[in-house]
Amino acid sequence: MSSLVASPVDWQEWRGEILATLLFVIRDGEILLIEKKRGIGAGKVNGPGGKIDPGETPMECAIRETMEELHVKALNVQKRGELCFAMSDIPDIHCHVFIADGIEGEPTETDEAIPMWTSLEKIPYDRMWADDIYWLPQMIAGQSFVGRFLFEGETILWRDVQFGLDFC
C-alpha cells in the first residue's frame, strides 16, 4: 500500500536520528496498549517502547522499555517490523516493532504510561498515531512489514507499507 505520488524523501539515503522500539503484547484476543503520559506522543495510545540506548539491541530495548513503562516482562518477543518516520517537527525516527505473546507480572501505571488491555476488535485507532491503521492490523494477523511515512505535524503526507519483507 503506497501513496500514488513519488516520495519526496530519498529513503535509500534516509537515516533516522532517533532509534526506537515499540512492543505489542497480544494474548487471548486482547492487545496491551498504553496511554502515553509524557514524551513524544504524550496523550496518544500506543504500545510501550522508547529510545534504544547505546550498546543495546532493539529487542533488549523493547523488553526494557516495557518493564520501565508497565512493570512487566514481555515473553516470547519476536521482531515483526520496522517503521521509518520522516517528521516535520521532531527528529526522524527509525522504529523496530516487536510482538510478545505473554507477560510476567501485572501491568501497572507509571509516570510514563497507563496500561490498557483492549479487545483486538476495539483498538482505538482514533486515539493513536495516524500510521497505525496501515500496519497494525496486518501485524496482528502475523505479517512482517516495513513502513515508511512522511509526516507534517500529525498528518501523513506520504506513505508506503510493504508486507512479508525483510526489514530495513
C-alpha positions as CSV (number, residue, x, y, z in Angstrom):
1,M,0.0,0.0,0.0
2,S,1.7,3.2,-1.1
3,S,0.8,6.7,-2.0
4,L,0.1,7.5,-5.6
5,V,2.9,10.1,-5.9
6,A,6.6,9.5,-5.6
7,S,8.1,10.1,-2.2
8,P,9.8,13.5,-1.6
9,V,12.2,11.6,0.7
10,D,15.2,9.6,-0.6
11,W,14.6,6.5,1.5
12,Q,17.8,4.9,0.3
13,E,19.8,7.7,2.0
14,W,17.4,8.4,4.9
15,R,18.6,7.7,8.4
16,G,16.5,8.1,11.5
17,E,18.0,10.4,14.1
18,I,16.1,8.6,16.8
19,L,16.4,4.8,17.0
20,A,13.4,3.4,18.9
21,T,11.2,0.4,19.6
22,L,7.5,-0.5,20.1
23,L,6.3,-3.7,21.6
24,F,2.7,-5.1,21.5
25,V,1.7,-8.0,23.8
26,I,-1.1,-10.0,22.2
27,R,-2.9,-12.7,24.1
28,D,-6.4,-14.2,24.5
29,G,-7.9,-11.8,21.9
30,E,-6.5,-8.7,23.5
31,I,-3.6,-6.3,23.0
32,L,-1.8,-4.5,25.7
33,L,-1.7,-0.8,24.8
34,I,-0.6,2.3,26.8
35,E,-1.8,5.8,27.1
36,K,1.5,7.8,27.0
37,K,1.8,10.4,29.8
38,R,4.9,12.2,28.6
39,G,7.5,12.4,25.8
40,I,6.8,12.0,22.0
41,G,3.2,11.1,21.5
42,A,2.0,12.1,25.0
43,G,-1.7,11.7,25.3
44,K,-1.8,9.1,22.4
45,V,-2.4,5.4,22.7
46,N,0.4,3.1,21.5
47,G,2.5,0.1,22.5
48,P,5.2,0.5,25.1
49,G,8.6,1.5,23.7
50,G,11.2,4.1,23.6
51,K,14.7,5.1,22.5
52,I,17.4,2.5,22.1
53,D,20.4,3.1,24.5
54,P,24.0,2.9,23.2
55,G,25.1,-0.7,23.1
56,E,21.6,-2.0,23.4
57,T,19.9,-4.2,20.8
58,P,16.4,-3.2,19.6
59,M,15.0,-6.3,21.3
60,E,16.7,-5.5,24.6
61,C,15.3,-2.0,24.4
62,A,11.8,-3.2,23.7
63,I,11.9,-5.5,26.7
64,R,13.5,-2.9,29.0
65,E,11.0,-0.1,27.9
66,T,8.0,-2.4,28.6
67,M,9.4,-3.2,32.0
68,E,10.0,0.5,32.8
69,E,6.7,1.7,31.5
70,L,4.4,-1.1,32.8
71,H,6.5,-3.1,35.3
72,V,6.0,-6.3,33.3
73,K,8.4,-8.6,31.5
74,A,7.4,-9.4,27.9
75,L,7.6,-13.1,27.0
76,N,8.4,-14.8,23.6
77,V,9.3,-11.5,22.0
78,Q,9.7,-11.5,18.2
79,K,10.5,-8.8,15.8
80,R,7.7,-8.1,13.4
81,G,8.5,-4.9,11.5
82,E,10.3,-1.6,11.0
83,L,8.9,1.9,10.7
84,C,10.7,4.9,9.2
85,F,9.2,8.3,10.0
86,A,10.4,11.4,8.3
87,M,9.0,14.1,10.6
88,S,8.5,17.9,10.2
89,D,8.5,19.0,13.8
90,I,10.6,16.3,15.6
91,P,13.7,14.4,14.7
92,D,13.2,11.5,12.2
93,I,12.6,8.1,13.9
94,H,13.6,4.6,12.9
95,C,11.4,2.2,14.9
96,H,11.7,-1.5,15.4
97,V,8.4,-3.2,16.1
98,F,8.0,-6.3,18.3
99,I,5.2,-8.6,19.4
100,A,5.0,-10.8,22.5
101,D,2.5,-13.5,23.5
102,G,2.6,-13.1,27.2
103,I,4.0,-11.2,30.2
104,E,5.2,-11.8,33.7
105,G,3.6,-9.5,36.2
106,E,0.6,-7.3,36.2
107,P,0.6,-4.1,34.1
108,T,0.9,-1.1,36.4
109,E,0.5,2.6,35.8
110,T,3.8,4.5,36.0
111,D,4.9,8.1,35.5
112,E,5.2,7.3,31.7
113,A,2.2,5.2,30.9
114,I,-1.3,4.0,31.7
115,P,-1.8,0.3,30.7
116,M,-4.9,-0.7,28.7
117,W,-5.9,-4.2,27.7
118,T,-8.0,-3.8,24.6
119,S,-10.0,-6.2,22.6
120,L,-8.5,-6.8,19.1
121,E,-11.8,-5.7,17.6
122,K,-11.9,-2.4,19.5
123,I,-8.4,-1.0,19.1
124,P,-8.8,2.8,19.4
125,Y,-7.2,3.9,16.2
126,D,-8.7,7.3,16.6
127,R,-6.5,7.9,19.6
128,M,-3.3,6.5,18.0
129,W,-0.8,7.8,15.5
130,A,-2.3,8.1,12.0
131,D,0.1,5.5,10.6
132,D,-1.0,2.6,12.9
133,I,-4.1,1.7,10.9
134,Y,-1.9,1.0,7.9
135,W,0.2,-1.8,9.5
136,L,-1.0,-2.8,13.0
137,P,-4.0,-5.0,11.8
138,Q,-1.7,-6.9,9.4
139,M,1.0,-7.3,12.1
140,I,-1.7,-8.7,14.5
141,A,-2.6,-11.1,11.7
142,G,1.0,-12.4,11.6
143,Q,2.6,-10.5,8.8
144,S,6.0,-8.8,8.9
145,F,6.3,-5.4,7.4
146,V,8.3,-2.3,6.5
147,G,6.5,1.1,6.7
148,R,7.8,4.5,5.5
149,F,5.8,7.6,6.4
150,L,6.3,11.3,5.8
151,F,4.5,13.4,8.5
152,E,3.7,17.1,8.6
153,G,2.8,17.5,12.3
154,E,0.4,14.6,12.9
155,T,-0.8,14.4,9.2
156,I,0.6,11.8,6.8
157,L,1.7,13.4,3.6
158,W,3.1,10.2,2.0
159,R,3.2,6.5,2.9
160,D,4.4,3.2,1.7
161,V,3.9,-0.1,3.6
162,Q,5.1,-3.4,2.3
163,F,4.2,-6.8,3.9
164,G,6.2,-10.0,4.0
165,L,9.5,-8.3,3.5
166,D,12.8,-8.5,5.4
167,F,13.4,-5.4,7.5
168,C,15.3,-2.2,6.6
